[in-house]
Amino acid sequence: MHHFKHNLNIDTDAIAEKILSLRPIWESRSNDFPFYTLGKSAYLDGNTIEYYEESVWMNELLYRNFSGLYETVLECLSVELGKEVCLTQDLALPGFHIFPTDEKFINIAGKWHTDYPHKTLGLGNIGASAFTVAIELPSCGGGMDYIDTRGNIVHLLYKEKDLVLHSGLTPHRISGLTEYCPCEYRITLQGHVVKRNNNMEVFW
C-alpha cells in the first residue's frame, strides 16, 4: 500500500477530552461490540436523507469543537497533495471512530474493505483518497492491516498524532488488540478527499 504518514502538531489529550465530553451524542454502530461514531458517515449512513439532514447540525458541532484540528489536517493534506484542500460545505465533515477497549477485540479485527464513499454519494473518483488521524490509542498500540500485492497481511503501526493518507483501494482493516487493558480507547479522526467543482474537499 502506498501511503503518506505525518505526525501532526496537535493536542491529542485536549481533543480526546472533548470527544469524551460529547459521549451523549455518540452514535452506536454495532450490537455485537462497542463501536461508536461522532459524526455522520457515507459508508455507514449511505446516500440517505438522514445523512444530509443530520450532518447539518453535526457539522456545526464538530467545527465548533475541533476547528483547530481540521485546520491542521487541511494544511498537511494541502502540502502533501500539492493543492489547496478545503472542508466540504454540503456533506458530512470528517468525524471520529470511537472504540472503548473490550476483550472481544483480542479475537476480532475490523472487516476487510476498500473505501468508496465518493461512489456512494455520486461524487466521481477524481483525487479520491482516505485518511486517518490517530487521536488516542490503547496502551498496546493500534494501527491498520492491509493486504500487499503478494497477498500477505501487513501491519501499519500508528502513533498518536499520526495522519495516514492512502488511496483506500487496497484491502485494509482496523487492527485488533494484542492485549486487553480496561478503560482505554481507540479514537481516530476519519475522512476522505475528492475533487469536485474544481475543489479538493474533505468529507466523511
JOHUFEN-V457757 format. One record per backbone hydrogen bond with DSSP energy under -0.5 kcal/mol. CO is the residue of the C=O (numbers start at 0). NH is the residue of the N-H. If there is no record, write none. Layout:
co={CO CO}
nh={NH NH}
This chain:
co={1 3 5 5 7 9 10 11 12 13 14 15 16 17 18 19 21 22 25 26 32 34 34 35 36 36 37 40 40 41 45 47 48 49 50 51 52 52 53 54 55 56 57 58 59 60 61 62 65 66 67 68 69 70 71 72 73 74 75 76 77 77 83 85 91 94 95 96 97 97 98 101 102 103 103 104 112 113 115 115 116 117 117 118 124 125 128 129 130 131 132 132 133 135 137 141 142 143 144 145 145 147 151 151 153 153 154 155 158 160 161 161 162 162 163 164 165 167 170 171 172 173 178 180 183 184 185 186 186 187 188 189 190 191 192 193 193 195 198 198 199 200 201 202 203 203}
nh={166 164 7 162 9 11 14 15 16 17 18 19 20 21 21 22 24 25 27 36 34 28 29 97 26 38 95 43 44 45 47 51 52 53 54 55 55 56 57 58 59 60 61 62 63 64 65 66 69 70 71 72 73 74 75 76 77 78 79 80 81 82 199 201 203 189 37 187 35 99 185 104 105 106 107 176 171 115 118 119 120 122 123 121 127 194 192 165 190 163 134 188 160 186 140 157 174 155 172 147 153 150 147 153 145 155 156 143 161 7 133 163 5 164 131 3 129 114 146 112 144 109 180 183 100 186 98 134 135 96 132 94 130 202 128 195 200 198 195 200 85 193 87 191 41 42}
